[in-house]
Amino acid sequence: MSPATKYSQVRARHYDLDLRRYYRLPAVQISLQVVLSMFIIAFFIFFALRPTLTTIISLQKDIQDSRQTLQQLDAKVSSLQRAATILTALKPSLSYIDASIPTTDAGYIPFTSSIEILAAQSGATLVNDNIGETLLFSQIVSPFTLAKTESVVSMPVTIQVAGSYGQTSTFLTSLLSLDRIVTITSVTFSHQAITKDSTATVTLSISGTVSYMADQKQITTSLPSDKGATSK
Protein backbone atom coordinates (compact mmCIF):
# COMPACT_ATOMS: atom_id res chain seq x y z
CA MET A 1 0.00 0.00 0.00
CA SER A 2 1.41 3.33 -0.92
CA PRO A 3 2.02 6.07 1.64
CA ALA A 4 -0.61 8.29 -0.06
CA THR A 5 -3.29 5.64 0.32
CA LYS A 6 -2.45 5.07 3.96
CA TYR A 7 -2.59 8.80 4.55
CA SER A 8 -6.04 9.05 2.95
CA GLN A 9 -7.38 6.21 5.05
CA VAL A 10 -6.06 7.80 8.22
CA ARG A 11 -7.66 11.14 7.32
CA ALA A 12 -10.99 9.42 6.63
CA ARG A 13 -10.95 7.68 10.00
CA HIS A 14 -10.12 10.95 11.73
CA TYR A 15 -12.94 12.72 9.85
CA ASP A 16 -15.39 9.99 10.84
CA LEU A 17 -14.37 10.24 14.46
CA ASP A 18 -14.71 14.00 14.37
CA LEU A 19 -18.25 13.72 12.96
CA ARG A 20 -19.25 11.21 15.61
CA ARG A 21 -17.88 13.44 18.33
CA TYR A 22 -19.68 16.43 16.74
CA TYR A 23 -23.06 14.69 16.58
CA ARG A 24 -22.66 13.54 20.16
CA LEU A 25 -22.56 17.11 21.33
CA PRO A 26 -25.86 18.05 23.15
CA ALA A 27 -26.26 21.29 21.22
CA VAL A 28 -25.95 19.53 17.87
CA GLN A 29 -28.39 16.79 18.88
CA ILE A 30 -30.96 19.37 20.03
CA SER A 31 -30.55 21.38 16.81
CA LEU A 32 -31.07 18.28 14.68
CA GLN A 33 -34.20 17.37 16.64
CA VAL A 34 -35.56 20.90 16.25
CA VAL A 35 -34.89 20.94 12.50
CA LEU A 36 -36.44 17.48 12.06
CA SER A 37 -39.46 18.47 14.16
CA MET A 38 -39.94 21.64 12.15
CA PHE A 39 -39.71 19.70 8.91
CA ILE A 40 -42.31 17.17 10.12
CA ILE A 41 -44.59 19.97 11.36
CA ALA A 42 -44.26 21.83 8.05
CA PHE A 43 -45.01 18.61 6.15
CA PHE A 44 -48.24 17.98 8.08
CA ILE A 45 -49.24 21.66 8.04
CA PHE A 46 -48.94 21.68 4.23
CA PHE A 47 -51.28 18.71 3.83
CA ALA A 48 -53.60 20.07 6.52
CA LEU A 49 -53.84 23.48 4.86
CA ARG A 50 -54.01 22.19 1.29
CA PRO A 51 -57.87 21.92 1.24
CA THR A 52 -58.10 25.39 2.76
CA LEU A 53 -55.74 26.83 0.15
CA THR A 54 -57.73 25.11 -2.60
CA THR A 55 -60.94 26.58 -1.18
CA ILE A 56 -59.40 30.05 -1.00
CA ILE A 57 -58.31 29.86 -4.65
CA SER A 58 -61.78 28.67 -5.65
CA LEU A 59 -63.41 31.48 -3.68
CA GLN A 60 -61.15 34.05 -5.31
CA LYS A 61 -62.25 32.77 -8.73
CA ASP A 62 -65.91 32.88 -7.65
CA ILE A 63 -65.43 36.45 -6.41
CA GLN A 64 -63.92 37.46 -9.75
CA ASP A 65 -66.78 35.82 -11.65
CA SER A 66 -69.29 37.50 -9.34
CA ARG A 67 -67.71 40.87 -10.01
CA GLN A 68 -68.02 40.32 -13.76
CA THR A 69 -71.64 39.24 -13.31
CA LEU A 70 -72.29 42.33 -11.19
CA GLN A 71 -70.83 44.55 -13.91
CA GLN A 72 -73.10 42.91 -16.48
CA LEU A 73 -76.12 43.34 -14.20
CA ASP A 74 -75.21 46.99 -13.63
CA ALA A 75 -75.10 47.48 -17.41
CA LYS A 76 -78.51 45.82 -17.78
CA VAL A 77 -79.97 47.91 -14.96
CA SER A 78 -78.64 51.03 -16.64
CA SER A 79 -80.25 49.98 -19.93
CA LEU A 80 -83.54 49.23 -18.18
CA GLN A 81 -83.47 52.63 -16.50
CA ARG A 82 -82.95 54.34 -19.87
CA ALA A 83 -85.76 52.23 -21.35
CA ALA A 84 -88.03 53.18 -18.43
CA THR A 85 -87.25 56.86 -19.02
CA ILE A 86 -88.10 56.52 -22.72
CA LEU A 87 -91.28 54.58 -21.88
CA THR A 88 -92.37 57.28 -19.45
CA ALA A 89 -91.89 59.90 -22.16
CA LEU A 90 -93.84 57.84 -24.70
CA LYS A 91 -96.58 56.69 -22.32
CA PRO A 92 -99.05 59.46 -23.28
CA SER A 93 -98.77 58.33 -26.92
CA LEU A 94 -99.19 54.59 -26.28
CA SER A 95 -102.99 54.80 -26.41
CA TYR A 96 -102.79 56.38 -29.87
CA ILE A 97 -100.36 53.70 -31.04
CA ASP A 98 -102.63 50.92 -29.80
CA ALA A 99 -105.62 52.62 -31.43
CA SER A 100 -103.82 52.82 -34.78
CA ILE A 101 -102.58 49.20 -34.76
CA PRO A 102 -104.26 47.11 -32.01
CA THR A 103 -102.09 44.56 -30.21
CA THR A 104 -104.61 42.71 -28.04
CA ASP A 105 -107.26 41.88 -30.64
CA ALA A 106 -108.19 42.52 -34.27
CA GLY A 107 -110.34 45.51 -33.31
CA TYR A 108 -113.47 44.62 -35.27
CA ILE A 109 -116.06 46.28 -33.03
CA PRO A 110 -114.22 49.61 -32.45
CA PHE A 111 -113.58 49.96 -36.20
CA THR A 112 -117.15 49.16 -37.31
CA SER A 113 -118.49 51.49 -34.61
CA SER A 114 -116.25 54.26 -35.93
CA ILE A 115 -117.53 53.67 -39.47
CA GLU A 116 -121.14 53.95 -38.28
CA ILE A 117 -120.39 57.15 -36.35
CA LEU A 118 -118.59 58.74 -39.32
CA ALA A 119 -121.50 57.91 -41.63
CA ALA A 120 -123.97 59.45 -39.19
CA GLN A 121 -121.84 62.57 -38.68
CA SER A 122 -121.38 63.11 -42.44
CA GLY A 123 -125.07 62.55 -43.17
CA ALA A 124 -124.33 59.65 -45.51
CA THR A 125 -126.08 56.29 -45.36
CA LEU A 126 -123.95 53.25 -44.58
CA VAL A 127 -124.93 50.69 -47.21
CA ASN A 128 -122.46 47.94 -46.39
CA ASP A 129 -119.16 47.24 -44.67
CA ASN A 130 -117.19 44.03 -44.78
CA ILE A 131 -114.14 43.34 -42.64
CA GLY A 132 -111.79 40.44 -43.28
CA GLU A 133 -111.99 37.01 -41.71
CA THR A 134 -113.41 36.39 -38.27
CA LEU A 135 -110.80 35.67 -35.59
CA LEU A 136 -112.14 33.81 -32.58
CA PHE A 137 -109.48 32.70 -30.09
CA SER A 138 -109.68 31.41 -26.55
CA GLN A 139 -107.41 32.48 -23.70
CA ILE A 140 -105.52 29.20 -24.11
CA VAL A 141 -104.59 29.71 -27.75
CA SER A 142 -104.19 33.31 -28.85
CA PRO A 143 -102.03 35.07 -31.46
CA PHE A 144 -101.98 38.25 -29.35
CA THR A 145 -99.03 37.49 -27.06
CA LEU A 146 -96.81 40.58 -27.63
CA ALA A 147 -93.98 38.20 -28.51
CA LYS A 148 -91.16 38.68 -31.03
CA THR A 149 -93.03 36.42 -33.45
CA GLU A 150 -95.78 39.00 -33.85
CA SER A 151 -95.96 41.04 -37.04
CA VAL A 152 -98.36 43.42 -38.74
CA VAL A 153 -101.37 41.52 -40.12
CA SER A 154 -103.41 43.26 -42.83
CA MET A 155 -107.17 42.74 -42.84
CA PRO A 156 -109.16 43.55 -46.01
CA VAL A 157 -111.99 46.08 -45.67
CA THR A 158 -114.73 47.19 -48.06
CA ILE A 159 -117.11 50.04 -47.22
CA GLN A 160 -120.01 51.46 -49.19
CA VAL A 161 -121.94 54.62 -48.31
CA ALA A 162 -124.56 56.63 -50.17
CA GLY A 163 -125.54 60.26 -50.06
CA SER A 164 -124.78 63.56 -51.74
CA TYR A 165 -121.32 64.20 -53.11
CA GLY A 166 -120.54 66.48 -50.15
CA GLN A 167 -121.70 63.88 -47.63
CA THR A 168 -119.70 61.03 -49.18
CA SER A 169 -116.65 63.27 -49.60
CA THR A 170 -116.87 64.28 -45.93
CA PHE A 171 -117.13 60.61 -44.96
CA LEU A 172 -113.98 59.75 -46.95
CA THR A 173 -112.03 62.63 -45.42
CA SER A 174 -113.10 61.61 -41.91
CA LEU A 175 -112.19 57.98 -42.60
CA LEU A 176 -108.65 59.00 -43.51
CA SER A 177 -108.42 60.98 -40.25
CA LEU A 178 -109.23 58.04 -37.99
CA ASP A 179 -106.76 57.03 -35.29
CA ARG A 180 -106.99 53.51 -36.72
CA ILE A 181 -104.68 53.31 -39.72
CA VAL A 182 -106.66 52.60 -42.89
CA THR A 183 -104.83 51.90 -46.14
CA ILE A 184 -107.03 52.81 -49.10
CA THR A 185 -106.41 50.79 -52.27
CA SER A 186 -109.37 51.97 -54.38
CA VAL A 187 -112.11 54.61 -54.25
CA THR A 188 -115.08 54.60 -56.63
CA PHE A 189 -117.82 57.22 -56.94
CA SER A 190 -120.99 56.35 -58.83
CA HIS A 191 -124.26 58.29 -59.04
CA GLN A 192 -127.87 57.60 -59.92
CA ALA A 193 -129.75 59.43 -62.65
CA ILE A 194 -131.39 62.64 -61.55
CA THR A 195 -135.19 62.68 -61.85
CA LYS A 196 -137.78 65.33 -61.11
CA ASP A 197 -138.83 63.59 -57.92
CA SER A 198 -135.40 62.84 -56.45
CA THR A 199 -132.07 64.44 -55.87
CA ALA A 200 -128.74 63.17 -57.08
CA THR A 201 -127.40 60.28 -54.98
CA VAL A 202 -123.74 59.35 -54.98
CA THR A 203 -122.52 55.92 -53.95
CA LEU A 204 -118.98 55.77 -52.56
CA SER A 205 -117.24 52.38 -52.61
CA ILE A 206 -113.97 52.05 -50.69
CA SER A 207 -111.57 49.11 -50.63
CA GLY A 208 -108.51 48.88 -48.42
CA THR A 209 -106.99 47.26 -45.36
CA VAL A 210 -106.68 47.84 -41.66
CA SER A 211 -103.88 46.31 -39.60
CA TYR A 212 -103.27 44.77 -36.19
CA MET A 213 -100.35 43.05 -34.47
CA ALA A 214 -100.52 39.26 -34.11
CA ASP A 215 -98.72 35.99 -34.71
CA GLN A 216 -99.53 35.25 -38.34
CA LYS A 217 -98.34 31.63 -38.03
CA GLN A 218 -100.68 31.05 -35.10
CA ILE A 219 -103.58 32.48 -37.08
CA THR A 220 -102.81 30.34 -40.13
CA THR A 221 -102.48 27.19 -38.00
CA SER A 222 -105.56 27.72 -35.86
CA LEU A 223 -107.98 29.16 -38.41
CA PRO A 224 -108.17 27.86 -41.99
CA SER A 225 -108.56 30.50 -44.67
CA ASP A 226 -112.12 29.38 -45.48
CA LYS A 227 -113.54 30.65 -42.18
CA GLY A 228 -116.42 33.11 -42.30
CA ALA A 229 -116.11 36.84 -42.57
CA THR A 230 -117.49 39.59 -40.41
CA SER A 231 -119.86 41.69 -42.45
CA LYS A 232 -122.71 44.08 -42.14
Secondary structure in CASP SS format (residue, H / E / C, confidence):
PFRMAT SS
TARGET T0000
AUTHOR 0000-0000-0000
METHOD secondary structure of the structure
MODEL  1
M C 1.00
S C 1.00
P H 1.00
A H 1.00
T H 1.00
K H 1.00
Y H 1.00
S H 1.00
Q H 1.00
V H 1.00
R H 1.00
A H 1.00
R H 1.00
H H 1.00
Y H 1.00
D H 1.00
L H 1.00
D H 1.00
L H 1.00
R H 1.00
R H 1.00
Y H 1.00
Y H 1.00
R H 1.00
L C 1.00
P H 1.00
A H 1.00
V H 1.00
Q H 1.00
I H 1.00
S H 1.00
L H 1.00
Q H 1.00
V H 1.00
V H 1.00
L H 1.00
S H 1.00
M H 1.00
F H 1.00
I H 1.00
I H 1.00
A H 1.00
F H 1.00
F H 1.00
I H 1.00
F H 1.00
F H 1.00
A H 1.00
L H 1.00
R H 1.00
P H 1.00
T H 1.00
L H 1.00
T H 1.00
T H 1.00
I H 1.00
I H 1.00
S H 1.00
L H 1.00
Q H 1.00
K H 1.00
D H 1.00
I H 1.00
Q H 1.00
D H 1.00
S H 1.00
R H 1.00
Q H 1.00
T H 1.00
L H 1.00
Q H 1.00
Q H 1.00
L H 1.00
D H 1.00
A H 1.00
K H 1.00
V H 1.00
S H 1.00
S H 1.00
L H 1.00
Q H 1.00
R H 1.00
A H 1.00
A H 1.00
T H 1.00
I H 1.00
L H 1.00
T H 1.00
A H 1.00
L H 1.00
K H 1.00
P H 1.00
S H 1.00
L H 1.00
S H 1.00
Y H 1.00
I H 1.00
D H 1.00
A H 1.00
S H 1.00
I C 1.00
P C 1.00
T C 1.00
T C 1.00
D C 1.00
A C 1.00
G C 1.00
Y H 1.00
I H 1.00
P H 1.00
F H 1.00
T H 1.00
S H 1.00
S H 1.00
I H 1.00
E H 1.00
I H 1.00
L H 1.00
A H 1.00
A H 1.00
Q H 1.00
S H 1.00
G C 1.00
A C 1.00
T E 1.00
L E 1.00
V E 1.00
N E 1.00
D E 1.00
N E 1.00
I E 1.00
G E 1.00
E E 1.00
T C 1.00
L C 1.00
L C 1.00
F C 1.00
S C 1.00
Q C 1.00
I C 1.00
V C 1.00
S C 1.00
P C 1.00
F C 1.00
T C 1.00
L C 1.00
A C 1.00
K C 1.00
T C 1.00
E C 1.00
S E 1.00
V E 1.00
V E 1.00
S E 1.00
M E 1.00
P E 1.00
V E 1.00
T E 1.00
I E 1.00
Q E 1.00
V E 1.00
A E 1.00
G E 1.00
S C 1.00
Y H 1.00
G H 1.00
Q H 1.00
T H 1.00
S H 1.00
T H 1.00
F H 1.00
L H 1.00
T H 1.00
S H 1.00
L H 1.00
L H 1.00
S C 1.00
L C 1.00
D C 1.00
R C 1.00
I C 1.00
V E 1.00
T E 1.00
I E 1.00
T E 1.00
S E 1.00
V E 1.00
T E 1.00
F E 1.00
S E 1.00
H E 1.00
Q C 1.00
A C 1.00
I C 1.00
T C 1.00
K C 1.00
D C 1.00
S C 1.00
T C 1.00
A C 1.00
T C 1.00
V E 1.00
T E 1.00
L E 1.00
S E 1.00
I E 1.00
S E 1.00
G E 1.00
T E 1.00
V E 1.00
S E 1.00
Y E 1.00
M E 1.00
A E 1.00
D C 1.00
Q H 1.00
K H 1.00
Q H 1.00
I H 1.00
T H 1.00
T H 1.00
S H 1.00
L C 1.00
P C 1.00
S C 1.00
D C 1.00
K C 1.00
G C 1.00
A E 1.00
T E 1.00
S E 1.00
K C 1.00
END
